[in-house]
Amino acid sequence: MVDKRFRRPSALKHGGFSKTVLFPWEDVEEFEALQRSLQDEWKPSGALEEDAVFTILTCIWRKRRIRDKRNLDTLAALQEREVEDLTAQPLPFFDTNLEKNNYSMSNRPASDVRDRVSQLLGFSSSLYGRLDGRFLDLSIGMLGEEFSTHLKQEVPKENYSTTPEWVQAIKREVDEVLLQRVRAEMASPVNLAAKAAAFITTDRIIEDLVLEERLDAMIDRTIRRLAQGKMMKQVAGLTTDYPERAPSVPLKIVGPKKKRAKPKTK
């Protein structure tokens, strides 16, 4: 049985309490600027004070690391959900349904249909030259009001003399116009904010707050230890951080002046 005292899941998970002070990708200049600022603020004298200031430094840096990691987690989650939709391509145009089905079976996508991009990809991949016109009308109507209205306005059936020409024009409009438009909307601030809100759950927020509270508690204890050490040195006269007192001057006690006796008159 593993002793719980030697478990380090939090250090490996978020880096907030890891022993590594600075990771290779972190900004060395920013870290050194924070270090100089704390040195100027506390002016540590001796090994104990230096250690206390260094503890404060690492705790503040790890708080920043937790926030940076959460930002990276959010960005990675957004990109992971979009990478397939941004890279997937519609099927080529085939003359017969048999050719289309053979190609689809040999190039089957790894994930299920999920959103509007996948809807357009699936519709485009279902088109082939000898497709029945009535079936295409039905398929366009199933795309929803936005897409079906666009296709009926931009690629009307009556503008083409044959059904295969119309089918090919529909596919070209979907691939070159509608897909590009939907993918551009995926990068809009409103869409990204909605996905970020879905990823940053209450549990994740509470987890970050708990970690920051632990680091704040370490900082508070270290500051008290540092302040107490400086005060003890000051009381004992072992520190030069504070201005020396002016040398004491012997106190002269001046009493009331004696009155001179008046000469007696004869």
Backbone as numpy.savetxt, mean C-alpha at the origin, in Angstrom:
# Nx Ny Nz CAx CAy CAz Cx Cy Cz
7.31 -31.22 19.89 6.47 -30.02 19.89 7.35 -28.77 19.89
7.01 -27.83 19.04 7.80 -26.62 18.92 7.45 -25.65 20.02
8.45 -25.11 20.67 8.24 -24.13 21.73 7.71 -22.84 21.11
6.58 -22.33 21.64 5.97 -21.12 21.10 6.87 -19.90 21.24
7.81 -19.97 22.17 8.67 -18.80 22.37 9.56 -18.55 21.17
9.77 -19.58 20.33 10.68 -19.43 19.22 9.97 -19.26 17.89
8.64 -19.10 17.91 7.92 -18.85 16.67 8.09 -17.39 16.26
8.23 -17.16 14.94 8.38 -15.79 14.44 7.49 -15.55 13.22
6.19 -15.87 13.30 5.37 -15.69 12.11 5.19 -14.23 11.74
5.02 -13.36 12.76 4.78 -11.95 12.44 5.98 -11.31 11.77
7.19 -11.67 12.20 8.38 -11.07 11.60 8.49 -11.43 10.14
8.15 -12.67 9.80 8.25 -13.09 8.41 7.09 -12.56 7.59
5.97 -12.31 8.24 4.77 -11.93 7.51 4.76 -10.46 7.11
5.03 -9.58 8.06 4.91 -8.16 7.76 6.19 -7.37 7.95
7.21 -7.96 8.58 8.48 -7.26 8.73 8.50 -6.22 9.82
7.41 -6.06 10.55 7.36 -5.02 11.57 8.29 -5.29 12.73
8.47 -6.57 13.09 9.33 -6.94 14.21 10.50 -7.81 13.76
10.83 -7.74 12.49 11.97 -8.52 12.00 13.26 -7.91 12.49
14.32 -8.73 12.53 15.61 -8.26 13.03 16.35 -7.40 12.01
15.98 -7.53 10.75 16.63 -6.73 9.71 16.19 -5.28 9.83
17.14 -4.38 10.01 16.80 -2.96 10.15 16.43 -2.37 8.80
17.17 -2.68 7.76 16.95 -2.07 6.46 17.01 -3.14 5.38
15.96 -3.21 4.57 15.93 -4.14 3.46 16.64 -3.52 2.26
17.13 -4.35 1.32 17.90 -3.80 0.19 17.15 -2.78 -0.64
15.83 -2.89 -0.73 15.06 -1.98 -1.59 14.60 -0.71 -0.86
14.90 -0.60 0.42 14.45 0.58 1.17 15.44 1.73 1.01
14.95 2.94 1.24 15.71 4.16 0.99 16.71 4.40 2.13
17.99 4.26 1.82 19.04 4.45 2.83 19.11 5.90 3.27
18.97 6.83 2.34 19.06 8.25 2.68 17.92 8.66 3.61
16.74 8.15 3.37 15.61 8.46 4.25 15.83 7.91 5.65
16.39 6.71 5.73 16.68 6.11 7.03 17.73 6.92 7.78
18.78 7.32 7.08 19.84 8.10 7.73 19.35 9.48 8.14
18.44 10.07 7.36 17.88 11.38 7.75 17.07 11.26 9.03
16.29 10.18 9.15 15.54 9.95 10.38 16.49 9.73 11.55
17.57 9.02 11.32 18.55 8.77 12.38 19.19 10.08 12.85
19.58 10.94 11.91 20.18 12.23 12.31 19.18 13.08 13.08
17.93 13.05 12.66 16.91 13.84 13.35 16.75 13.40 14.81
16.73 12.09 15.04 16.60 11.59 16.40 17.86 11.87 17.22
19.02 11.78 16.59 20.27 12.10 17.30 20.27 13.56 17.73
19.83 14.46 16.86 19.79 15.89 17.19 18.76 16.16 18.28
17.66 15.42 18.28 16.60 15.66 19.24 16.98 15.19 20.64
17.61 14.01 20.73 17.87 13.42 22.04 19.32 13.56 22.50
20.25 13.81 21.59 21.66 13.97 21.93 22.12 12.89 22.90
22.10 11.62 22.47 22.46 10.52 23.38 23.92 10.59 23.80
24.14 10.23 25.07 25.49 10.21 25.63 25.68 8.87 26.33
26.58 8.05 25.81 26.84 6.75 26.40 26.10 5.64 25.68
26.51 4.41 25.98 26.00 3.24 25.26 24.51 3.03 25.50
24.03 3.23 26.74 22.62 3.00 27.03 21.73 3.98 26.28
22.10 5.24 26.25 21.29 6.23 25.54 21.36 6.01 24.03
22.52 5.61 23.53 22.64 5.31 22.10 21.72 4.14 21.74
21.68 3.13 22.60 20.82 1.99 22.34 19.35 2.38 22.36
18.97 3.24 23.29 17.58 3.68 23.38 17.16 4.45 22.13
18.01 5.36 21.68 17.70 6.13 20.47 17.62 5.22 19.25
18.49 4.22 19.19 18.45 3.29 18.06 17.16 2.46 18.09
16.68 2.11 19.27 15.41 1.38 19.37 14.26 2.23 18.86
14.24 3.50 19.25 13.20 4.40 18.75 13.27 4.50 17.23
14.49 4.61 16.71 14.69 4.71 15.27 14.10 3.49 14.55
14.45 2.29 15.00 13.98 1.09 14.32 12.47 0.90 14.43
11.90 1.31 15.56 10.44 1.18 15.72 9.71 2.11 14.76
10.17 3.35 14.67 9.53 4.29 13.73 9.67 3.78 12.31
10.85 3.26 11.97 11.07 2.77 10.60 10.18 1.57 10.30
9.99 0.69 11.28 9.15 -0.48 11.06 7.68 -0.10 10.94
7.26 0.97 11.61 5.90 1.45 11.41 5.70 1.89 9.96
6.68 2.59 9.42 6.59 2.99 8.01 6.60 1.77 7.10
7.37 0.76 7.49 7.45 -0.45 6.67 6.11 -1.16 6.61
5.38 -1.20 7.72 4.06 -1.83 7.74 3.12 -1.12 6.79
3.13 0.22 6.81 2.26 0.98 5.92 2.66 0.78 4.46
3.95 0.78 4.19 4.41 0.57 2.81 4.01 -0.82 2.31
4.13 -1.81 3.18 3.78 -3.17 2.77 2.29 -3.28 2.47
1.45 -2.64 3.26 0.02 -2.69 2.99 -0.28 -2.02 1.65
0.40 -0.93 1.35 0.20 -0.29 0.04 0.62 -1.23 -1.09
1.74 -1.92 -0.91 2.20 -2.86 -1.93 1.24 -4.05 -2.06
0.71 -4.53 -0.93 -0.25 -5.62 -0.97 -1.49 -5.23 -1.78
-1.96 -3.99 -1.53 -3.14 -3.52 -2.25 -2.87 -3.41 -3.74
-1.73 -2.84 -4.08 -1.38 -2.70 -5.50 -1.24 -4.06 -6.17
-0.61 -5.00 -5.49 -0.44 -6.33 -6.05 -1.78 -7.02 -6.26
-2.71 -6.83 -5.30 -4.03 -7.44 -5.44 -4.78 -6.86 -6.63
-4.67 -5.55 -6.83 -5.33 -4.93 -7.98 -4.75 -5.45 -9.29
-3.44 -5.54 -9.36 -2.81 -5.99 -10.60 -3.07 -7.47 -10.86
-3.12 -8.27 -9.80 -3.34 -9.70 -9.98 -4.71 -9.97 -10.57
-5.71 -9.21 -10.17 -7.07 -9.42 -10.66 -7.24 -8.92 -12.08
-6.34 -8.05 -12.55 -6.50 -7.47 -13.87 -5.55 -8.04 -14.91
-4.50 -8.72 -14.49 -3.46 -9.09 -15.44 -3.98 -10.01 -16.53
-4.88 -10.94 -16.18 -5.39 -11.85 -17.20 -6.28 -11.12 -18.19
-7.13 -10.22 -17.68 -8.03 -9.49 -18.57 -7.27 -8.55 -19.49
-6.15 -8.01 -19.00 -5.39 -7.07 -19.81 -4.55 -7.77 -20.87
-4.25 -9.04 -20.68 -3.38 -9.74 -21.62 -4.12 -10.73 -22.51
-5.34 -11.10 -22.11 -6.08 -12.09 -22.91 -6.44 -11.51 -24.27
-6.43 -12.35 -25.27 -6.73 -11.94 -26.64 -7.93 -12.74 -27.17
-8.78 -12.10 -28.00 -9.90 -12.84 -28.60 -9.39 -13.86 -29.61
-10.25 -14.82 -29.93 -9.86 -15.84 -30.90 -9.76 -15.24 -32.30
-8.96 -15.83 -33.16 -8.92 -15.39 -34.57 -10.27 -15.64 -35.24
-10.44 -15.07 -36.42 -11.69 -15.24 -37.16 -11.62 -16.52 -38.00
-12.63 -17.40 -37.84 -12.67 -18.67 -38.57 -13.89 -18.69 -39.50
-13.80 -19.50 -40.52 -14.90 -19.64 -41.47 -15.99 -20.57 -40.96
-15.61 -21.60 -40.24 -16.59 -22.59 -39.79 -16.54 -22.73 -38.28
-17.66 -23.23 -37.74 -17.74 -23.46 -36.29 -16.80 -24.57 -35.85
-16.57 -25.55 -36.72 -15.67 -26.65 -36.37 -14.25 -26.15 -36.14
-13.78 -25.26 -37.03 -12.44 -24.70 -36.86 -12.34 -23.90 -35.56
-13.39 -23.15 -35.29 -13.39 -22.35 -34.05 -13.36 -23.23 -32.81
-14.18 -24.30 -32.81 -14.22 -25.19 -31.65 -12.90 -25.92 -31.44
-12.27 -26.36 -32.53 -10.97 -27.03 -32.42 -9.92 -26.11 -31.82
-9.92 -24.85 -32.25 -8.96 -23.89 -31.72 -9.26 -23.59 -30.25
-10.54 -23.47 -29.91 -10.92 -23.16 -28.53 -10.52 -24.28 -27.58
-10.68 -25.53 -28.01 -10.34 -26.66 -27.16 -8.83 -26.74 -26.91
-8.04 -26.35 -27.90 -6.59 -26.42 -27.74 -6.01 -25.18 -27.07
-6.80 -24.13 -26.93 -6.33 -22.88 -26.28 -7.34 -22.43 -25.23
-7.75 -23.36 -24.41 -8.77 -23.06 -23.40 -8.20 -22.14 -22.33
-8.90 -21.06 -21.94 -8.41 -20.16 -20.90 -8.38 -20.84 -19.54
-7.50 -20.32 -18.67 -7.28 -20.96 -17.36 -8.34 -20.57 -16.34
-9.08 -19.49 -16.55 -10.03 -19.02 -15.54 -11.43 -18.91 -16.13
-12.40 -18.74 -15.27 -13.80 -18.63 -15.68 -14.11 -17.21 -16.12
-15.27 -17.10 -16.82 -15.73 -15.77 -17.23 -16.10 -14.99 -15.98
-15.65 -13.73 -15.87 -15.82 -12.99 -14.63 -16.46 -11.63 -14.81
-16.09 -10.85 -15.77 -16.58 -9.49 -15.83 -16.81 -9.08 -17.28
-16.88 -7.81 -17.51 -17.24 -7.31 -18.84 -16.18 -7.62 -19.87
-14.91 -7.58 -19.47 -13.85 -7.94 -20.41 -14.01 -9.39 -20.85
-14.23 -10.27 -19.90 -14.41 -11.67 -20.23 -15.67 -11.89 -21.08
-16.69 -11.10 -20.82 -17.92 -11.20 -21.62 -17.66 -10.86 -23.08
-16.91 -9.77 -23.31 -16.60 -9.38 -24.68 -15.67 -10.38 -25.35
-14.71 -10.89 -24.59 -13.80 -11.90 -25.15 -14.56 -13.15 -25.56
-15.49 -13.58 -24.71 -16.27 -14.76 -25.03 -17.16 -14.55 -26.25
-17.76 -13.35 -26.34 -18.61 -13.06 -27.50 -17.79 -13.01 -28.79
-16.65 -12.33 -28.74 -15.79 -12.23 -29.93 -15.30 -13.60 -30.37
-14.97 -14.44 -29.41 -14.45 -15.77 -29.75 -15.52 -16.70 -30.31
-16.79 -16.34 -30.14 -17.87 -17.18 -30.65 -18.22 -16.86 -32.10
-17.61 -15.84 -32.68 -17.95 -15.41 -34.04 -17.12 -16.15 -35.08
-17.75 -16.56 -36.14 -17.06 -17.17 -37.27 -17.83 -16.85 -38.55
-17.20 -17.06 -39.69 -17.73 -16.56 -40.96 -19.10 -17.08 -41.33
-19.41 -18.33 -41.09 -20.67 -18.93 -41.51 -21.70 -18.95 -40.39
-21.56 -18.05 -39.44 -22.51 -17.96 -38.34 -23.86 -17.50 -38.85
-24.92 -18.10 -38.33 -26.27 -17.74 -38.73 -26.60 -16.33 -38.24
-27.20 -15.51 -39.13 -27.51 -14.12 -38.78 -28.47 -14.00 -37.63
-29.50 -14.89 -37.56 -30.46 -14.82 -36.47 -29.80 -15.14 -35.12
-28.87 -16.09 -35.13 -28.15 -16.41 -33.90 -27.28 -15.24 -33.45
-26.69 -14.53 -34.42 -25.87 -13.38 -34.07 -26.72 -12.27 -33.47
-27.91 -12.05 -34.03 -28.83 -11.05 -33.45 -29.15 -11.38 -32.00
-29.41 -12.65 -31.75 -29.72 -13.08 -30.39 -28.52 -12.89 -29.46
-27.32 -13.21 -29.97 -26.11 -13.08 -29.14 -25.83 -11.62 -28.81
-26.06 -10.72 -29.77 -25.85 -9.30 -29.52 -26.80 -8.80 -28.45
-28.05 -9.25 -28.51 -29.02 -8.82 -27.50 -28.66 -9.29 -26.11
-27.95 -10.40 -25.99 -27.57 -10.94 -24.69 -26.36 -10.22 -24.10
-25.73 -9.33 -24.84 -24.56 -8.61 -24.32 -24.93 -7.53 -23.32
-26.19 -7.17 -23.28 -26.58 -6.07 -22.41 -26.84 -4.81 -23.22
-27.52 -3.87 -22.60 -27.97 -2.67 -23.32 -26.81 -1.85 -23.87
-25.75 -1.65 -23.07 -24.64 -0.79 -23.51 -23.97 -1.33 -24.77
-23.57 -2.60 -24.73 -22.84 -3.17 -25.86 -23.75 -3.41 -27.07
-24.95 -3.90 -26.83 -25.85 -4.18 -27.96 -26.26 -2.89 -28.67
-26.52 -1.84 -27.92 -26.87 -0.56 -28.54 -25.72 -0.02 -29.37
-24.52 -0.12 -28.84 -23.34 0.35 -29.58 -23.18 -0.41 -30.90
-23.29 -1.72 -30.88 -23.08 -2.52 -32.09 -24.18 -2.26 -33.12
-25.41 -2.10 -32.65 -26.51 -1.83 -33.59 -26.36 -0.46 -34.26
-25.78 0.49 -33.53 -25.59 1.82 -34.10 -24.37 1.90 -35.00
-23.27 1.29 -34.58 -22.01 1.42 -35.30 -21.87 0.38 -36.41
-22.46 -0.79 -36.24 -22.31 -1.86 -37.23 -23.70 -2.42 -37.57
-24.58 -1.63 -38.19 -25.93 -2.13 -38.50 -25.88 -3.21 -39.59
-26.75 -4.17 -39.49 -26.76 -5.32 -40.40 -27.03 -4.91 -41.85
-27.88 -3.90 -42.02 -28.27 -3.49 -43.36 -27.13 -2.86 -44.16
-26.04 -2.50 -43.52 -24.90 -1.90 -44.23 -24.03 -2.93 -44.93
-24.33 -4.22 -44.76 -23.47 -5.26 -45.32 -24.31 -6.18 -46.21
-23.73 -6.53 -47.33 -24.47 -7.32 -48.32 -24.56 -8.79 -47.94
-23.60 -9.30 -47.19 -23.61 -10.71 -46.78 -23.44 -10.82 -45.27
-23.93 -11.94 -44.74 -23.80 -12.17 -43.30 -22.35 -12.32 -42.85
-21.49 -13.06 -43.61 -20.08 -13.17 -43.17 -19.39 -11.81 -43.07
-19.71 -10.87 -43.97 -19.11 -9.53 -43.88 -19.58 -8.82 -42.61
-20.84 -8.99 -42.30 -21.38 -8.36 -41.09 -20.75 -8.97 -39.83
-20.63 -10.29 -39.82 -20.02 -10.97 -38.66 -18.58 -10.49 -38.46
-17.85 -10.37 -39.56 -16.46 -9.94 -39.45 -16.37 -8.50 -38.97
-17.29 -7.65 -39.41 -17.31 -6.25 -38.96 -17.66 -6.16 -37.48
-18.62 -7.01 -37.03 -18.97 -7.05 -35.61 -17.74 -7.43 -34.77
-17.04 -8.46 -35.21 -15.86 -8.91 -34.46 -14.80 -7.82 -34.41
-14.59 -7.12 -35.52 -13.58 -6.06 -35.55 -13.97 -4.92 -34.61
-15.25 -4.58 -34.56 -15.73 -3.51 -33.66 -15.54 -3.90 -32.19
-15.82 -5.14 -31.88 -15.67 -5.61 -30.50 -14.20 -5.61 -30.09
-13.34 -6.16 -30.98 -11.93 -6.30 -30.63 -11.21 -4.96 -30.56
-11.50 -4.07 -31.49 -10.72 -2.83 -31.62 -11.33 -1.64 -30.91
-12.61 -1.70 -30.57 -13.26 -0.54 -29.94 -13.76 -0.87 -28.54
-14.69 -1.82 -28.44 -15.31 -2.09 -27.15 -14.33 -2.64 -26.13
-13.50 -3.60 -26.54 -12.52 -4.16 -25.60 -11.54 -3.10 -25.11
-11.09 -2.25 -26.01 -10.15 -1.21 -25.62 -10.80 -0.21 -24.67
-12.06 0.09 -24.90 -12.77 1.04 -24.04 -12.93 0.48 -22.63
-13.34 -0.79 -22.53 -13.55 -1.40 -21.21 -12.23 -1.52 -20.46
-11.17 -1.88 -21.15 -9.86 -2.00 -20.49 -9.36 -0.65 -20.02
-9.67 0.41 -20.74 -9.30 1.75 -20.28 -10.07 2.12 -19.02
-11.32 1.71 -18.92 -12.11 1.99 -17.73 -11.58 1.26 -16.50
-10.93 0.12 -16.73 -10.37 -0.64 -15.61 -9.31 0.15 -14.87
-8.61 1.05 -15.56 -7.55 1.84 -14.92 -8.04 3.15 -14.36
-9.34 3.42 -14.41 -9.88 4.68 -13.90 -9.78 4.72 -12.38
-9.62 5.92 -11.80 -9.52 6.02 -10.33 -10.73 5.45 -9.60
-11.91 5.60 -10.17 -13.12 5.10 -9.51 -13.09 3.57 -9.43
-12.70 2.93 -10.52 -12.65 1.48 -10.54 -11.57 0.94 -9.59
-10.39 1.58 -9.61 -9.31 1.15 -8.72 -9.69 1.35 -7.26
-10.36 2.46 -6.96 -10.77 2.71 -5.58 -11.76 1.66 -5.10
-12.66 1.24 -5.97 -13.63 0.22 -5.59 -12.94 -1.11 -5.31
-11.96 -1.48 -6.13 -11.25 -2.73 -5.91 -10.38 -2.66 -4.66
-9.79 -1.48 -4.43 -8.98 -1.32 -3.21 -9.85 -1.44 -1.97
-11.05 -0.86 -2.04 -11.96 -0.94 -0.89 -12.37 -2.39 -0.62
-12.49 -3.19 -1.68 -12.83 -4.59 -1.49 -11.68 -5.38 -0.87
-10.44 -4.95 -1.15 -9.27 -5.66 -0.62 -8.96 -5.23 0.80
-9.03 -3.93 1.09 -8.67 -3.43 2.43 -9.86 -3.63 3.35
-9.97 -4.81 3.89 -11.08 -5.15 4.76 -10.84 -4.63 6.18
-11.89 -4.74 7.00 -11.78 -4.32 8.40 -10.73 -5.13 9.14
-10.65 -6.41 8.85 -9.65 -7.26 9.51 -8.23 -6.80 9.19
-7.98 -6.41 7.95 -6.64 -5.94 7.59 -6.32 -4.62 8.29
-7.30 -3.75 8.40 -7.08 -2.47 9.08 -6.77 -2.71 10.56
-7.53 -3.60 11.20 -7.30 -3.90 12.62 -5.93 -4.52 12.81
-5.52 -5.39 11.89 -4.20 -6.01 11.99 -3.09 -4.96 11.97
-3.22 -3.99 11.06 -2.22 -2.93 10.99 -2.21 -2.08 12.26
-3.40 -1.78 12.78 -3.49 -0.97 14.00 -2.85 -1.68 15.19
-3.06 -2.98 15.30 -2.47 -3.75 16.40 -0.95 -3.70 16.32
-0.41 -3.87 15.13 1.04 -3.83 14.97 1.59 -2.45 15.31
0.92 -1.41 14.86 1.40 -0.06 15.15 1.31 0.25 16.65
0.27 -0.25 17.30 0.15 -0.04 18.75 1.29 -0.73 19.50
1.68 -1.90 19.06 2.81 -2.59 19.71 4.10 -1.79 19.53
4.30 -1.26 18.34 5.50 -0.46 18.11 5.45 0.85 18.89
4.27 1.47 18.96 4.13 2.69 19.76 4.43 2.43 21.23
3.99 1.28 21.72 4.26 0.94 23.12 5.76 0.78 23.35
6.45 0.17 22.42 7.91 0.04 22.53 8.57 1.41 22.51
8.10 2.30 21.67 8.67 3.65 21.60 8.44 4.38 22.93
7.22 4.29 23.48 6.91 4.97 24.74 7.80 4.46 25.87
7.97 3.15 25.98 8.82 2.61 27.04 10.26 3.05 26.87
10.72 3.09 25.64 12.11 3.49 25.40 12.32 4.96 25.71
11.36 5.80 25.37 11.47 7.24 25.69 11.52 7.45 27.19
10.67 6.73 27.94 10.70 6.87 29.40 12.05 6.42 29.95
12.55 5.32 29.44 13.87 4.84 29.90 14.96 5.86 29.57
14.89 6.44 28.40 15.89 7.42 27.99 15.81 8.68 28.86
14.59 9.15 29.10 14.42 10.35 29.91 14.86 10.11 31.35
14.54 8.95 31.89 14.96 8.64 33.27 16.48 8.56 33.38
17.12 7.96 32.38 18.57 7.88 32.41 19.22 9.24 32.36
18.69 10.12 31.54 19.25 11.48 31.47 19.04 12.23 32.78
17.87 12.04 33.38 17.59 12.74 34.63 18.51 12.25 35.75
18.75 10.93 35.80 19.64 10.40 36.83 21.06 10.92 36.64
21.50 11.01 35.40 22.83 11.56 35.15 22.90 13.01 35.58
21.84 13.74 35.30 21.84 15.16 35.67 21.89 15.33 37.18
21.11 14.50 37.87 21.10 14.61 39.33 22.46 14.24 39.91
23.10 13.22 39.32 24.39 12.76 39.82 25.54 13.61 39.34
25.25 14.56 38.47 26.30 15.42 37.94 27.22 14.71 36.97
26.70 13.67 36.26 27.52 12.90 35.35 27.31 13.27 33.89
26.50 14.26 33.64 26.21 14.59 32.26 26.67 16.00 31.94
27.01 16.21 30.70 27.39 17.54 30.23 26.41 18.05 29.20
25.25 17.35 29.12 24.26 17.76 28.13 23.57 19.06 28.52
23.61 19.41 29.81 22.90 20.58 30.28 23.91 21.65 30.70
23.55 22.90 30.62 24.48 23.96 30.99 24.89 23.88 32.45
26.16 24.12 32.68 26.66 24.06 34.05 26.09 25.20 34.88
25.90 24.91 36.14 25.39 25.95 37.03 26.50 26.96 37.34
26.11 28.18 37.59 27.08 29.22 37.96 27.70 28.88 39.31
28.98 29.15 39.47 29.63 28.83 40.75 28.95 29.55 41.90
28.82 28.81 42.98 28.12 29.38 44.13 28.99 30.44 44.82
28.35 31.45 45.28 29.03 32.56 45.96 28.65 32.50 47.44
29.63 32.58 48.35 29.28 32.55 49.78 28.25 33.61 50.11
27.29 33.22 50.88 26.21 34.13 51.23 26.63 34.99 52.41
26.54 36.28 52.25 26.83 37.21 53.33 25.55 37.60 54.04
25.57 37.41 55.32 24.40 37.79 56.11 24.65 39.16 56.69
23.89 40.07 56.26 24.06 41.46 56.71 22.97 41.77 57.72
23.39 42.07 58.96 22.41 42.39 59.98 22.10 43.87 60.00
21.24 44.28 60.90 20.89 45.71 60.98 22.09 46.52 61.47
22.24 47.68 60.91 23.36 48.54 61.30 23.14 49.06 62.72
24.25 49.05 63.47 24.16 49.57 64.83 24.14 51.09 64.81
23.27 51.61 65.59 23.19 53.07 65.69 24.32 53.61 66.57
24.90 54.64 66.07 25.97 55.27 66.84 25.36 55.98 68.07
26.06 55.78 69.18 25.56 56.45 70.41 25.80 57.93 70.35
24.81 58.71 70.70 24.95 60.15 70.70 25.80 60.59 71.88
26.68 61.56 71.66 27.51 62.06 72.78 26.65 62.67 73.85
27.05 62.39 75.11 26.26 62.94 76.22 26.58 64.43 76.41
25.61 65.18 76.62 25.78 66.65 76.85 25.82 66.90 78.33
26.76 67.72 78.66 26.89 68.09 80.08 25.97 69.22 80.41
